[in-house]
């Protein structure tokens, strides 16, 4: 690379490393490519470890240009559209970060500064915020690898658990509709983050107001009104998991966040919102009134929302379309009507909303038995 300037050398190095990661998927050269990447990784990590020894603690926060370029190539290697290629790349990167030489320069990782793994994990984290879905998925795969490092993963999670939860929810929100296989992987990563954290320890202390334990349920409660059904289901699953881990009821976990959540719902007239947003709000309220005891109080605001849901469930398709875009599909209208019926049915045990409307009550009770929610 003689004759090239610093930035040009970095670009050439990254492109060469990307080419080596591409080569691991070519049967005739894949073994040589993997061996080369493995040896290069050891050299780069050794060089960075030796460099860190000569720096003060503040300067160790910044990696060398060589190490930064290596991480760029590593991210390219993980970003594969083909599932088989993605799996092979994950296996290779996993073997790299589990290498004792990479983890600390010797076999004794407990006596070594693992700050370099923080940089690797941070790059995986940042990859989840990339615009490309392939790179987002690669970032989630990298985080999953970090979680499996017994002497590093749990501590890394506990230092940034709330940020990780927000980031993984962000990935779910940006998930393409034609990627159902990726949903379970990301949800499993999200729930693993919660299981590996120390919130169960916090729940057993005499400080129930611990910031992390108090903050996480509020994040998931807010997502229950998301316009994305995948995010809503993830929120419900994570709230149930928090209840299991901490031994607290769902109602007690959500109660500190009730007013903020309900204020955001009651101040938005349903008829003025897009169909997906209406569905999200109605589903959030259905979840909340289904709790034992119900989260919202029976008051004028709740009754007004139930009246709006009743109007939506009873409206003709043409009437609903007139409030929104003429291009909205009939599927959106069906989902909206189903959500309204589910809310009305869930509210029956806590209110006399239908006491003076027996025919209407019977109609929607019957509707819940005939509607299919499988694809909701």
RAWO-V552837 format. One record per backbone hydrogen bond with DSSP energy under -1.0 kcal/mol. CO is the residue of the C=O (numbers start at 1). NH is the residue of the N-H. If there is no record, write none. Layout:
BEGIN
co & nh
CO & NH
CO & NH
END
This chain:
BEGIN
co & nh
1 & 4
5 & 9
6 & 10
7 & 11
8 & 12
9 & 13
10 & 14
11 & 15
12 & 16
13 & 17
14 & 18
15 & 19
16 & 20
17 & 21
18 & 22
19 & 23
22 & 25
23 & 26
26 & 29
26 & 30
29 & 33
30 & 34
31 & 35
32 & 36
33 & 37
34 & 38
35 & 39
36 & 40
37 & 41
38 & 42
39 & 43
40 & 44
41 & 45
42 & 46
43 & 47
44 & 48
45 & 49
46 & 50
47 & 51
48 & 52
49 & 53
52 & 55
56 & 60
58 & 61
59 & 62
64 & 68
65 & 69
66 & 70
67 & 71
68 & 72
69 & 73
70 & 74
71 & 75
72 & 76
73 & 77
74 & 78
75 & 79
78 & 80
82 & 86
83 & 87
84 & 88
85 & 89
86 & 90
87 & 91
88 & 92
89 & 93
90 & 94
91 & 95
92 & 96
93 & 97
94 & 98
96 & 99
99 & 103
100 & 104
101 & 105
107 & 109
108 & 111
109 & 112
114 & 118
115 & 119
116 & 120
117 & 121
118 & 122
119 & 123
120 & 124
121 & 125
122 & 126
123 & 127
126 & 129
127 & 130
132 & 136
133 & 137
134 & 138
135 & 139
136 & 140
137 & 141
138 & 142
139 & 143
140 & 144
141 & 145
142 & 146
143 & 147
146 & 149
149 & 152
149 & 153
152 & 156
153 & 157
154 & 158
155 & 159
157 & 160
160 & 164
161 & 165
162 & 166
163 & 167
164 & 168
165 & 169
166 & 170
167 & 171
168 & 172
169 & 173
170 & 174
172 & 175
176 & 179
179 & 182
182 & 186
183 & 187
184 & 188
185 & 189
186 & 190
187 & 191
188 & 192
189 & 193
190 & 194
191 & 195
192 & 196
198 & 202
199 & 203
202 & 205
207 & 210
210 & 214
211 & 215
212 & 216
215 & 219
216 & 220
217 & 221
218 & 222
219 & 223
222 & 225
223 & 226
228 & 232
229 & 233
230 & 234
231 & 235
232 & 236
233 & 237
234 & 238
235 & 239
236 & 240
237 & 241
238 & 242
239 & 243
240 & 244
241 & 245
242 & 246
243 & 247
249 & 253
250 & 254
251 & 255
254 & 257
255 & 258
257 & 261
258 & 262
259 & 263
260 & 264
261 & 265
262 & 266
263 & 267
265 & 268
269 & 272
270 & 273
274 & 278
275 & 279
276 & 280
277 & 281
278 & 282
279 & 283
280 & 284
281 & 285
282 & 286
283 & 287
284 & 288
285 & 289
286 & 290
288 & 295
297 & 299
299 & 303
300 & 304
301 & 305
302 & 306
303 & 307
304 & 308
305 & 309
306 & 310
307 & 311
308 & 312
309 & 313
310 & 314
316 & 320
317 & 321
318 & 322
320 & 323
325 & 328
329 & 333
330 & 334
331 & 335
332 & 336
333 & 337
334 & 338
335 & 339
336 & 340
337 & 341
338 & 342
339 & 343
340 & 344
341 & 345
342 & 346
343 & 347
345 & 348
347 & 350
352 & 355
354 & 357
357 & 361
358 & 362
359 & 363
360 & 364
361 & 365
362 & 366
363 & 367
364 & 368
367 & 371
373 & 376
END
